[in-house]
């Protein structure tokens, strides 16, 4: 190596390091990749909120849909609720997973704020949440027509999240392709 | 009268509040060996919510759930690997504070050894370079230098 080039070695090393650090600035360490991407929705058999029936994996799959983990104790869920209602009004199927909540409180919530959900799975013990790898509400899963999980978003779903992250995948799922 | 309430009331109040401080729940194990494994595993499993704590230290609801699950699985006779796999299936490699070798963690495991090798290489090259420099700097004159010195000396003699 020519000696002149050797002088630039520290600068080159620094540039490489800077690139890594720059990338690190954009990453959110709180956003964990889901272990269930491209895996089927776990089996479950849980009651439906406010209905005399039991829901299972088969009864909630068949078309691409959102699965929204929510609870009345979850403050951010109240924030995202109006946007979910808006999505539901636009024809996006959303199933609710009422996570470690009380039925009475959950029914009151839906009564007062509106119900964007096709049905709500009552996960009072958090067993389905555990199988899904839920670590904090709200979380939203995109599940395709075959019942395979395609995407997980942790945190509030708002206009930006829907337009940039969820909707492109959802549209692809509607067309029957895999992302 | 007032004074006596203060005297006896305060210790009573502290006693009454004691359960509020005991935030970590206790489990009764059928076998002390299971309890030891419970402590080892809960120290090695990472809480997905409060990311820089293990589930033994964390008070997050999810950590409580995972501790309960760990207890149940241990009592049911599950092996350590089996329990870890169960957690990884749900929360990803992230939950292991001691990640397993393979896949995305390869670079994590190999990087220290590679960096050490790189360091040794650089040190060796630097030392060799320095030895070369010191050899050149010896008091002995090279043949060329000696020849040039003789010429200069001869010239100086002529000019006298």
Interface residues (C-beta under 8 A of the other chain):
Chain A: X29 X30 X32 X33 X34 X35 X36 X100 X126 X130 X131 X132 X133 X134 X135 X136
Chain B: X48 X49 X51 X61 X62 X65 X69 X88 X89 X90 X91 X92 X94
